[in-house]
């Protein structure tokens, strides 16, 4: 009977792991929806308290405002973004020709055949792009993206609508000190998620604005598309700033050595400012994590869920830290309760030797 129970338990656990792995896309949608629901909760709360709206109506207003903001931003930024992207694509062949004329590139080509390898890779890429299944794959990706977007929007709406009720139900399952602990842990989780989402958005905005200002001052072209790339890469932990800088540093070098060196200097200076000033100010209200744990969390998250795992790794690690800190605080509290206060004499059982009893100093 015991062997059968162990076997059934392992079988059920394996089935659960398999189900989670198969539905990992849905888990990603739920995770993103939960983060967005927590991020919009302060605005929803303000509308509920100040405008006297029902929670569902307040969420709808936030959705409408967000859609209007995205549409307005698209009307303002997409035309210059398209122009900049078109100009950049048209300029790439000229950049390649100029690179081929470089003595450094020619030396590398003689030693390692770099140009032949680049041409071979470019031919492969063009063949892939022009392949017969490209249209089908593109259509499939568009449909999958729309399904994911709609699903995330619906799940976010439901989580934001029923989130307070769910939290109240969870807290009602505990009483006394346990209820206080649960409330504290939930508050800490909310603080981590909300602070991280808002903080990452602000860091991305600051990085893109600073890069755009530098490119304008240094005369680097294609500012809209390069600044957008900087903003998108800012969402990737640890290496996002470096990945975001690669295109505009490259374009700056093609404008001339002074612009390229200035771009490298700007990158080094801004990264120091961002790491030591911008991020601490923005993430002051979030749970601080040791850089080692951040690296480990990002690596594990990226291995499990790819880019989405890397994005949610830091807040998940912050949530784990909140739970561990609460557990450690509760353990210390219980140890203090069980320890006798100083000066207390240990009672001696009847018939025992009084000299054997230890007395606290």
C-alpha positions in Angstrom: 0.0 0.0 0.0 2.8 2.4 0.9 4.6 1.6 -2.4 1.4 2.2 -4.3 0.8 5.6 -2.6 4.4 6.7 -3.4 4.0 5.6 -7.0 0.6 7.4 -7.4 2.1 10.6 -5.8 5.1 10.6 -8.2 2.7 9.9 -11.1 0.5 12.8 -10.1 3.5 15.1 -9.6 4.8 14.1 -13.1 1.4 14.8 -14.6 1.3 18.2 -12.9 4.8 19.1 -14.2 3.8 18.0 -17.7 0.6 20.1 -17.7 2.5 23.1 -16.5 5.1 22.7 -19.2 2.5 22.2 -21.9 0.6 25.3 -20.7 3.7 27.5 -20.2 2.4 30.1 -22.7 -0.8 30.5 -20.7 1.3 30.8 -17.5 3.3 33.6 -19.2 0.1 35.4 -20.1 -1.2 35.1 -16.5 2.1 36.4 -15.1 2.1 39.4 -17.4 -1.6 40.0 -16.6 -0.9 39.9 -12.9 1.9 42.4 -13.2 -0.2 44.8 -15.3 -3.2 44.4 -12.9 -1.0 45.4 -10.0 0.5 48.3 -12.0 -2.8 49.8 -12.9 -4.3 49.2 -9.4 -3.3 52.6 -8.0 -5.0 54.5 -10.8 -8.1 52.3 -10.5 -8.2 52.9 -6.7 -8.0 56.7 -7.3 -11.0 56.5 -9.7 -13.0 54.4 -7.3 -12.4 56.7 -4.4 -12.4 60.1 -6.0 -14.8 59.6 -9.0 -17.1 57.3 -7.1 -17.0 54.7 -10.0 -17.6 51.1 -9.6 -14.4 49.0 -9.9 -15.3 47.5 -13.3 -16.1 51.0 -14.7 -12.8 52.4 -13.3 -10.9 49.6 -15.0 -12.7 50.3 -18.2 -11.8 54.0 -18.0 -8.1 53.0 -17.4 -8.3 50.8 -20.5 -9.8 53.6 -22.6 -7.2 56.1 -21.4 -4.4 53.6 -22.1 -5.8 52.9 -25.6 -6.1 56.6 -26.3 -2.6 57.3 -25.1 -1.2 54.4 -27.3 -3.1 55.7 -30.3 -2.0 59.2 -29.8 1.6 58.1 -29.4 1.3 56.0 -32.5 0.0 59.0 -34.6 2.8 61.2 -33.3 5.8 58.8 -33.3 5.1 56.2 -36.0 5.6 58.4 -39.1 9.0 59.7 -38.0 9.8 56.2 -36.8 9.0 54.7 -40.2 11.0 57.4 -41.9 14.0 56.8 -39.7 13.8 53.0 -40.1 13.6 53.3 -43.9 16.6 55.6 -43.9 18.5 53.3 -41.7 17.8 50.3 -43.9 18.7 52.2 -47.0 22.0 53.3 -45.4 23.1 49.8 -44.3 24.6 48.9 -47.7 26.7 52.1 -47.7 27.8 51.3 -44.1 28.9 47.8 -45.3 30.8 49.3 -48.2 32.6 51.7 -46.0 33.4 48.9 -43.6 34.9 46.9 -46.4 37.2 49.8 -47.2 38.5 49.8 -43.7 42.1 48.6 -43.3 41.1 46.8 -40.0 38.3 44.9 -41.7 40.6 44.1 -44.7 43.2 42.7 -42.3 40.5 40.5 -40.6 39.3 39.3 -44.0 42.8 38.2 -45.1 43.3 36.4 -41.8 39.9 34.9 -41.2 37.7 35.4 -44.3 35.3 37.6 -42.4 33.7 39.2 -45.5 32.9 35.8 -47.0 31.3 34.6 -43.8 29.2 37.8 -43.6 28.1 37.4 -47.2 27.2 33.8 -46.6 25.1 34.7 -43.5 23.5 37.5 -45.3 22.6 35.1 -48.2 21.1 32.7 -45.7 19.0 35.4 -44.1 17.8 36.7 -47.4 16.9 33.1 -48.4 15.0 32.7 -45.2 13.1 35.9 -45.6 12.2 35.2 -49.2 11.3 31.6 -48.4 7.9 30.1 -49.4 6.6 29.8 -45.9 7.4 33.3 -44.8 3.9 34.7 -45.4 2.3 31.8 -43.6 4.7 32.1 -40.6 4.1 35.9 -40.5 0.4 35.5 -40.6 0.6 32.8 -37.9 2.7 35.0 -35.7 0.3 38.0 -36.1 -2.7 35.8 -35.2 -0.9 34.3 -32.2 0.2 37.8 -31.1 -3.4 39.1 -31.3 -4.7 36.1 -29.3 -2.1 36.7 -26.7 -2.8 40.4 -26.5 -6.6 39.9 -26.2 -6.1 37.1 -23.6 -3.7 39.2 -21.5 -6.2 42.1 -21.6 -9.1 40.0 -20.5 -7.1 38.2 -17.8 -5.7 41.5 -16.5 -9.3 43.0 -16.4 -10.6 40.0 -14.4 -7.6 40.0 -12.0 -7.9 43.7 -11.4 -11.7 43.4 -10.9 -11.7 40.4 -8.5 -8.2 40.9 -7.0 -9.4 42.8 -3.9 -12.1 40.1 -3.2 -9.6 37.3 -3.7 -7.2 39.0 -1.3 -9.9 39.6 1.3 -10.9 35.9 1.0 -7.3 34.8 1.6 -6.9 37.1 4.6 -10.2 35.8 6.1 -8.8 32.3 6.2 -6.4 33.4 8.9 -7.0 34.9 12.3 -4.9 36.8 14.9 -1.2 37.0 14.4 -1.4 34.8 11.3 -3.8 37.3 9.6 -1.3 40.1 10.3 1.5 38.1 8.8 -0.5 37.3 5.6 -1.5 40.9 5.2 2.1 42.0 5.6 3.4 39.4 3.0 0.7 40.4 0.5 1.5 44.1 1.0 5.2 43.3 0.4 4.4 41.4 -2.8 2.2 44.2 -4.1 5.0 46.7 -3.3 7.6 44.6 -5.2 5.4 44.1 -8.3 4.1 47.6 -8.6 7.4 49.2 -7.9 9.2 47.0 -10.4 6.7 47.6 -13.2 6.6 51.4 -12.7 10.3 51.5 -12.1 11.2 49.7 -15.3 8.9 52.0 -17.3 10.6 55.1 -15.9 14.1 53.7 -16.4 13.3 52.9 -20.0 11.9 56.4 -20.5 14.9 58.0 -18.9 17.4 55.9 -21.0 15.6 56.6 -24.3 15.3 60.3 -23.6 19.0 60.6 -22.6 20.1 58.6 -25.7 17.9 60.7 -28.0 19.3 63.9 -26.5 22.8 62.8 -27.0 22.2 61.6 -30.6 20.6 65.0 -31.4 23.6 66.9 -29.9 26.2 64.6 -31.6 24.4 64.7 -35.0 23.7 61.0 -35.0 20.8 60.3 -37.5 17.7 57.9 -37.2 17.0 59.1 -33.6 13.4 57.8 -33.3 14.2 54.2 -34.2 17.4 54.1 -32.2 15.8 55.7 -29.1 12.9 53.2 -29.4 15.4 50.3 -29.4 17.1 51.7 -26.3 13.7 51.9 -24.5 12.8 48.3 -25.5 16.2 46.9 -24.4 15.9 48.7 -21.0 13.3 46.1 -20.1 15.9 43.3 -20.2 17.7 43.1 -16.8 21.5 43.6 -16.5 22.4 43.7 -20.1 19.6 45.8 -21.5 21.5 49.1 -21.5 24.4 47.6 -23.3 22.3 45.9 -26.0 20.3 49.1 -26.4 23.5 51.1 -27.0 25.0 48.9 -29.7 23.0 50.3 -32.7 23.5 54.0 -31.9 27.2 53.5 -31.1 27.7 51.7 -34.4 25.9 54.4 -36.4 27.8 57.1 -34.5 31.1 55.5 -35.6 30.0 55.5 -39.2 29.4 59.3 -38.8 33.0 59.7 -37.7 35.5 58.7 -35.0 34.7 61.7 -32.8 31.0 60.8 -32.7 31.8 57.1 -32.1 34.1 57.9 -29.2 31.6 60.4 -27.8 28.9 57.7 -27.9 31.1 55.3 -26.0 31.9 58.0 -23.4 28.2 58.8 -23.1 27.3 55.1 -22.6 29.9 54.7 -19.8 28.8 57.9 -18.1 25.1 57.3 -18.4 25.4 53.7 -17.1 27.1 55.0 -14.0 24.4 57.6 -13.5 21.6 55.1 -14.1 23.1 52.4 -11.8 24.0 54.8 -9.0 21.4 57.5 -9.2 18.4 56.8 -11.5 17.6 53.2 -10.5 18.1 53.7 -6.7 15.8 56.7 -6.8 13.2 55.0 -8.9 13.4 51.6 -7.1 13.6 53.1 -3.6 10.2 51.7 -2.7 10.8 48.2 -4.0 12.5 45.3 -2.2 16.2 45.5 -2.8 18.0 42.4 -3.9 21.6 41.4 -3.8 23.2 41.6 -7.3 24.2 37.9 -7.1 20.6 36.8 -6.6 19.5 39.1 -9.4 21.9 37.4 -11.8 20.8 34.0 -10.7 17.1 34.8 -10.9 17.5 36.3 -14.4 19.5 33.3 -15.7 17.0 30.8 -14.3 14.0 32.8 -15.5 15.5 33.1 -19.0 16.1 29.4 -19.2 12.6 28.5 -18.1 10.5 31.1 -20.0 12.9 32.9 -22.3 12.6 36.7 -22.4 9.4 36.7 -20.4 11.2 34.7 -17.7 14.0 37.2 -17.6 11.5 40.1 -17.3 9.6 38.6 -14.4 12.6 37.0 -12.7 13.4 40.1 -10.5 9.9 40.7 -9.1 9.5 36.9 -8.5 12.8 36.9 -6.6 11.6 39.9 -4.7 8.4 38.1 -3.7 10.5 35.1 -2.6 12.6 37.4 -0.5 9.5 38.9 1.1 8.3 35.4 2.1 11.7 34.3 3.4 12.1 37.5 5.4 8.6 37.0 7.0 9.5 33.4 7.8 12.8 34.4 9.4 11.1 37.2 11.4 8.4 34.8 12.7 11.1 32.3 13.7 13.0 34.9 15.7 9.7 36.0 17.3 9.0 32.4 18.4 12.5 32.0 19.8 12.1 35.1 21.9 8.8 33.8 23.2 10.2 30.4 24.2 13.4 31.8 25.8 13.0 32.5 29.6 13.5 36.2 30.6 16.9 37.1 32.3 16.9 36.3 36.0 14.4 33.5 35.8 15.1 30.5 38.0 14.5 27.2 36.4 12.0 25.2 38.6 13.4 22.0 40.2 11.2 18.9 39.9 10.2 17.1 43.2 12.9 14.8 44.4 15.6 16.2 42.2 19.0 17.6 43.4 18.6 21.4 43.7 22.3 21.9 42.9 21.8 20.3 39.5 19.3 23.0 38.4 20.8 25.7 36.3 20.0 29.2 37.2 20.2 32.0 34.6 22.6 34.7 35.6 
